C-alpha cells in the first residue's frame, strides 16, 4: 500500500525487483548460503504457481534456478504465524512446477526455501534456523529428499561473524547501509523507482490486488487509515480506476463509522459526488 517513492529494499515488490539484477541476486544467495554460485539461469519476480483452477495458488517473491538447484527467497516483514506450513506448501508447489510429465522423481532438483525475517520468530536468539528432514529416532539418518528451509533472523545481526552478512542483515533490519554492497542496494532501489516498467507494474499490482490476493473492498475499508485511503484514491483517479474506488467508498459507508462529510474528505471528493456514488450503489442493489 506504499507510494512508490516511499518503497525501501525490504518491501515486497521492491525486494523482488532489485533481485532481478543477477549480480545482486547471486551475491545475496552466496551470503545467505555461504556457497559459491557459478551461474543463475534466471531470476523471476513474483512468480505465480497454481496447479489447478480450484487449488490455492502462491506468489513467490524471488524464484531462481541454477544448474542443479531451485531457490525461493522470501522477504518476511510480518505475518510470521504458520511459516512452517507455508514453507511446506511452497515446497510442494515448487516440486509440482518442476517435475514434468514423464520425468522421474530422481530428476527433481535440490530446493532451498529461504525466509528473511525481521525478527526472531522462534525466540532462540539464533541468526538462522535450518530445517531438513531427519529421522526422529536416529537424527544421523537423513531422508535425503534434497529439500531445505532456512529462516533468517535479521535482527540478530550483531551476533553474525561474517562482516558482509552482518552488514546485509543490519540493512534489512534498519535500512541503514554500512558497506559497499548495502550502499549499492540503496542505489538500486532508487534506480528501480524511476523505471517506467516497474512503476507501471507496481500500480497494476496495487489495483488488481483485490483479485490476486482475494482481498475484498469491505475488509480493506476496515483496515486502512483515512489518510492512506485518500492517497490511494488520488492515485486511482490518476489511473482512471474509479470503479474500484467507488466500491471502496461504498464499503466505507456500510461501516457507519464515518460521516458522509468525513468519507468525502478522505477520498478528496465533494459530498455531492459522494451522494452520486451512493445512488449508483443503491441502483445496483
C-alpha positions in Angstrom: 0.0 0.0 0.0 3.0 2.3 -0.1 3.6 5.1 -2.5 6.3 4.2 -5.0 8.6 7.0 -3.7 8.3 5.5 -0.1 9.4 2.0 -1.0 12.5 0.5 0.6 14.5 -2.6 -0.2 12.6 -4.9 2.1 9.2 -4.0 0.7 7.7 -7.0 -1.1 7.6 -5.9 -4.7 10.8 -3.8 -4.4 12.8 -6.7 -3.0 11.9 -8.9 -5.9 12.6 -6.1 -8.4 16.1 -5.4 -7.0 17.0 -9.1 -7.1 16.2 -9.0 -10.8 19.8 -7.8 -11.0 21.6 -11.1 -11.5 24.8 -10.0 -9.8 22.9 -8.7 -6.7 20.8 -11.9 -6.6 23.8 -14.1 -6.9 25.7 -12.1 -4.2 22.8 -12.3 -1.7 22.4 -16.1 -2.2 26.1 -16.6 -1.7 26.0 -14.5 1.5 22.9 -16.4 2.9 24.1 -19.9 1.9 27.9 -19.4 2.3 28.5 -21.1 -1.1 29.8 -20.1 -4.4 27.3 -20.0 -7.2 28.6 -20.2 -10.7 25.6 -19.0 -12.7 21.9 -18.2 -12.2 19.7 -19.3 -15.1 17.1 -16.6 -14.5 15.6 -14.7 -11.6 11.8 -14.4 -11.8 9.9 -11.7 -9.9 6.7 -12.5 -8.1 6.3 -15.9 -9.9 2.8 -17.3 -9.6 2.3 -21.0 -9.1 -1.0 -22.8 -9.3 -1.6 -26.4 -10.0 -5.3 -26.2 -10.9 -8.1 -23.7 -11.0 -9.5 -25.0 -7.8 -6.2 -25.2 -5.9 -4.7 -22.4 -3.7 -2.0 -20.5 -5.6 1.1 -18.8 -4.3 3.1 -15.8 -5.4 6.8 -16.2 -4.7 9.0 -13.1 -4.0 12.1 -14.3 -5.9 12.2 -17.6 -7.8 15.6 -18.6 -9.0 17.3 -21.6 -10.7 20.8 -22.7 -11.3 22.0 -25.9 -12.9 21.0 -28.2 -10.1 19.1 -26.2 -7.5 15.9 -24.1 -7.1 15.8 -21.2 -4.7 12.8 -19.4 -3.4 13.8 -16.3 -1.4 11.0 -14.6 0.7 11.3 -11.3 2.5 9.0 -11.6 5.5 8.2 -8.3 7.2 5.1 -9.5 9.1 2.6 -12.5 9.3 5.1 -14.8 10.8 2.5 -17.3 12.0 2.2 -20.6 10.2 5.5 -20.1 8.4 6.2 -23.8 8.8 3.0 -24.8 7.0 3.6 -22.0 4.4 7.1 -23.4 3.7 5.6 -26.9 3.4 3.1 -25.7 0.8 5.7 -23.7 -1.1 7.8 -26.8 -1.3 5.1 -28.9 -2.7 4.2 -26.3 -5.3 7.9 -25.9 -6.4 8.2 -29.6 -6.9 5.0 -29.9 -8.9 6.1 -27.0 -11.1 9.5 -28.5 -11.8 8.7 -32.2 -12.3 7.3 -32.5 -15.9 5.1 -35.3 -17.1 7.4 -38.3 -17.8 10.2 -37.1 -15.5 11.5 -39.4 -12.8 11.5 -38.4 -9.1 15.3 -38.5 -9.4 15.0 -35.6 -11.8 13.8 -33.3 -9.0 16.4 -30.6 -8.3 17.5 -29.7 -4.8 15.3 -27.0 -3.5 16.1 -24.3 -0.9 13.4 -22.1 0.6 14.7 -19.0 2.4 12.7 -16.7 4.6 14.4 -13.5 5.7 12.5 -12.3 8.8 13.0 -9.0 10.5 12.6 -10.6 14.0 13.5 -13.8 15.8 10.3 -15.7 15.3 11.4 -18.7 17.3 12.9 -16.7 20.2 16.1 -18.9 20.4 18.5 -16.0 19.7 19.9 -17.7 16.6 21.0 -15.8 13.5 19.4 -18.5 11.3 17.4 -21.7 11.6 17.9 -24.5 9.1 15.4 -27.3 8.7 15.9 -30.6 6.9 14.1 -33.9 7.0 15.9 -36.1 9.6 14.9 -39.3 11.3 13.4 -38.6 14.7 14.6 -42.0 16.0 18.1 -41.6 14.6 19.0 -37.9 13.8 22.1 -39.1 12.0 19.8 -40.6 9.3 18.6 -38.2 6.6 15.6 -38.7 4.3 17.9 -37.2 1.6 14.9 -35.6 -0.2 17.2 -32.7 -1.2 15.0 -30.1 0.5 16.0 -27.4 2.9 14.2 -24.5 4.6 16.3 -21.7 6.1 14.7 -19.0 8.3 16.9 -16.0 9.0 16.6 -13.7 12.0 17.8 -10.4 10.6 17.5 -8.7 14.0 20.3 -10.9 15.3 22.9 -9.2 13.0 25.1 -8.1 16.0 26.0 -11.8 16.6 26.9 -12.5 13.0 30.6 -13.2 12.5 30.7 -12.7 8.7 31.1 -9.0 8.2 29.3 -8.8 4.9 26.4 -10.9 6.1 26.2 -8.8 9.3 26.0 -5.6 7.2 23.3 -7.0 5.0 21.2 -8.2 7.9 21.6 -4.8 9.7 20.4 -3.2 6.4 17.4 -5.5 6.4 16.6 -4.5 10.0 17.3 -0.8 9.9 17.5 0.2 6.2 20.9 1.8 7.1 23.7 0.9 4.6 27.1 0.3 6.2 29.3 -1.1 3.4 29.7 -1.0 -0.4 27.2 -3.7 -1.1 24.4 -2.3 1.0 25.1 1.2 -0.4 24.7 -0.4 -3.8 21.4 -1.8 -2.7 20.2 1.7 -1.8 21.2 3.0 -5.2 19.4 0.1 -6.9 16.2 0.9 -5.0 16.3 4.5 -6.2 17.0 3.3 -9.8 14.1 0.9 -9.8 11.7 3.6 -8.5 12.2 5.5 -11.7 12.0 2.5 -14.0 8.8 3.0 -16.1 8.2 -0.7 -16.4 8.4 -1.2 -12.7 6.2 1.8 -12.0 3.5 0.5 -14.4 3.6 -3.0 -13.0 3.6 -1.8 -9.4 0.5 0.4 -10.0 -1.2 -2.5 -11.8 -0.4 -4.8 -8.9 -1.9 -2.3 -6.4 -5.1 -2.0 -8.4 -5.5 -5.7 -9.1 -4.6 -6.9 -5.6 -8.3 -7.4 -4.7 -8.5 -10.2 -7.2 -4.9 -11.6 -6.8 -4.9 -11.6 -3.0 -8.6 -12.5 -2.6 -8.9 -9.2 -0.7 -12.3 -7.6 -0.8 -13.0 -3.9 -0.5 -15.0 -4.3 2.7 -12.0 -5.8 4.5 -9.8 -3.1 3.1 -12.2 -0.4 4.3 -12.0 -1.8 7.9 -8.2 -1.8 7.9 -6.7 1.1 6.1 -6.5 4.6 7.6 -8.4 7.5 6.1 -5.1 9.3 5.2 -4.0 6.2 3.3 -7.4 5.9 1.6 -7.1 9.5 0.5 -3.7 8.9 -1.1 -4.8 5.7 -2.7 -7.9 7.4 -4.1 -5.8 10.1 -5.7 -3.6 7.5 -7.4 -6.6 5.6 -8.6 -8.2 8.8 -10.0 -5.0 9.4 -12.0 -5.2 6.0 -13.5 -8.9 6.3 -14.2 -9.7 3.4 -11.9 -12.9 4.8 -10.5 -14.9 1.6 -10.3 -12.8 0.1 -7.5 -12.6 3.5 -5.8 -16.4 3.7 -5.7 -16.7 0.2 -4.4 -14.3 1.1 -1.6 -16.2 4.2 -0.8 -19.5 2.2 -0.6 -17.9 -0.2 1.8 -16.6 2.7 3.9 -20.2 3.9 4.1 -21.5 0.5 5.1 -19.3 0.5 8.2 -21.2 3.5 9.5 -18.1 4.7 11.4 -17.6 8.0 9.5 -20.0 10.7 8.5 -20.6 11.4 4.8 -18.5 14.6 5.1 -15.6 12.6 6.7 -15.7 9.9 4.0 -15.8 12.6 1.3 -12.8 14.3 2.8 -10.9 11.0 3.0 -11.3 10.5 -0.7 -10.9 14.1 -1.7 -14.4 14.4 -3.3 -17.4 16.6 -2.7 -20.4 15.5 -0.7 -22.4 15.8 -4.0 -20.1 13.3 -5.7 -20.4 11.0 -2.7 -24.2 11.1 -3.0 -23.9 10.2 -6.6 -21.8 7.2 -5.7 -24.4 6.2 -3.0 -27.3 6.5 -5.6 -25.4 4.3 -8.0 -24.8 1.7 -5.4 -28.5 1.7 -4.4 -29.4 1.2 -8.1 -27.1 -1.8 -8.4 -28.6 -3.4 -5.3 
